Amino acid sequence: MKQTLLLTFLIWGSAIAAPPPQPIPRDGTCPSGYYASDKYCVPTSSARFAIKREGPCPSGYYASDKYCVAATDSAKALIPRAGSCPAGWYANGNYCVSTK
């Protein structure tokens, strides 16, 4: 999971909005806009970017079971925080949020 998130960061690190939705590992109930397919939650056409929830979701995201889901298509990119956030990102609880 962390490798996927790192890849997402590398691809979308300078993006204004969160990356497009993609399949994510399933942990219980899938977030809204996703459906269960074996061990994954797969996005529907109306899905927004979602990541595993690690505490309260930051501004621009809402909690959906064990995930944080972008509230709008223009939500800022989000990655799990592992120490200090990289340049161009700021800490918000257990997450780093893009400043762009």
C-alpha positions as CSV (number, residue, x, y, z in Angstrom):
1,M,0.0,0.0,0.0
2,K,2.8,2.5,0.9
3,Q,4.5,1.7,-2.4
4,T,1.3,2.6,-4.3
5,L,1.0,5.8,-2.3
6,L,4.6,6.7,-2.9
7,L,4.0,6.2,-6.6
8,T,0.9,8.3,-6.4
9,F,3.0,11.0,-4.7
10,L,5.7,10.8,-7.4
11,I,3.2,11.1,-10.2
12,W,0.8,13.6,-8.7
13,G,3.2,15.4,-6.3
14,S,2.9,18.7,-8.1
15,A,-0.8,18.4,-9.1
16,I,-3.4,20.8,-7.8
17,A,-6.1,18.2,-7.3
18,A,-6.1,14.7,-5.9
19,P,-5.3,11.9,-8.4
20,P,-8.1,10.2,-10.1
21,P,-9.7,7.3,-8.3
22,Q,-8.1,3.9,-8.6
23,P,-8.6,0.4,-7.0
24,I,-7.5,0.3,-3.4
25,P,-7.0,-2.6,-1.0
26,R,-10.3,-3.5,0.7
27,D,-10.5,-3.2,4.5
28,G,-14.1,-3.9,5.5
29,T,-16.7,-1.9,3.7
30,C,-15.6,0.0,0.6
31,P,-15.9,3.8,0.6
32,S,-18.8,5.5,-1.2
33,G,-18.4,5.4,-4.9
34,Y,-16.5,2.1,-4.8
35,Y,-17.6,-1.6,-5.0
36,A,-16.0,-4.7,-3.5
37,S,-14.2,-7.0,-5.9
38,D,-12.3,-9.8,-4.0
39,K,-9.7,-8.0,-1.9
40,Y,-10.1,-4.6,-3.6
41,C,-12.5,-1.7,-3.7
42,V,-12.9,-0.7,-7.3
43,P,-14.1,2.9,-8.3
44,T,-17.3,3.4,-10.1
45,S,-17.7,6.2,-12.7
46,S,-18.8,8.6,-9.9
47,A,-16.0,7.8,-7.5
48,R,-13.5,10.3,-6.2
49,F,-9.9,9.7,-4.9
50,A,-9.9,7.7,-1.6
51,I,-7.1,6.5,0.7
52,K,-7.1,4.4,3.9
53,R,-8.1,6.5,6.9
54,E,-5.4,7.1,9.5
55,G,-7.4,9.2,12.1
56,P,-9.6,12.1,11.2
57,C,-9.8,13.1,7.6
58,P,-8.3,16.5,6.7
59,S,-10.3,19.4,5.3
60,G,-11.6,18.6,1.8
61,Y,-12.1,14.9,2.6
62,Y,-14.8,13.0,4.5
63,A,-14.7,9.7,6.3
64,S,-16.4,6.7,4.6
65,D,-15.9,3.7,6.9
66,K,-12.1,3.1,7.0
67,Y,-11.3,5.6,4.2
68,C,-11.0,9.3,3.5
69,V,-12.7,10.3,0.3
70,A,-12.2,13.6,-1.6
71,A,-15.3,15.7,-1.1
72,T,-14.9,17.4,-4.5
73,D,-13.0,16.8,-7.7
74,S,-10.7,19.7,-6.8
75,A,-9.7,18.4,-3.4
76,K,-5.9,18.8,-2.8
77,A,-3.7,15.7,-3.2
78,L,-3.2,13.7,0.1
79,I,-0.7,11.2,1.3
80,P,-0.2,9.4,4.6
81,R,2.3,11.3,6.8
82,A,5.5,9.6,7.7
83,G,7.5,12.1,9.8
84,S,8.0,15.5,8.2
85,C,6.1,16.3,5.0
86,P,8.1,16.8,1.8
87,A,8.6,20.3,0.3
88,G,5.3,21.6,-1.2
89,W,3.2,19.7,1.4
90,Y,1.9,20.6,4.9
91,A,1.0,18.4,7.8
92,N,-2.6,17.9,8.7
93,G,-3.0,15.3,11.4
94,N,-1.7,12.0,10.0
95,Y,-1.6,13.3,6.5
96,C,0.5,15.5,4.2
97,V,-1.6,17.8,2.0
98,S,-0.4,19.4,-1.2
99,T,0.0,23.2,-1.0
100,K,-0.7,23.6,-4.7
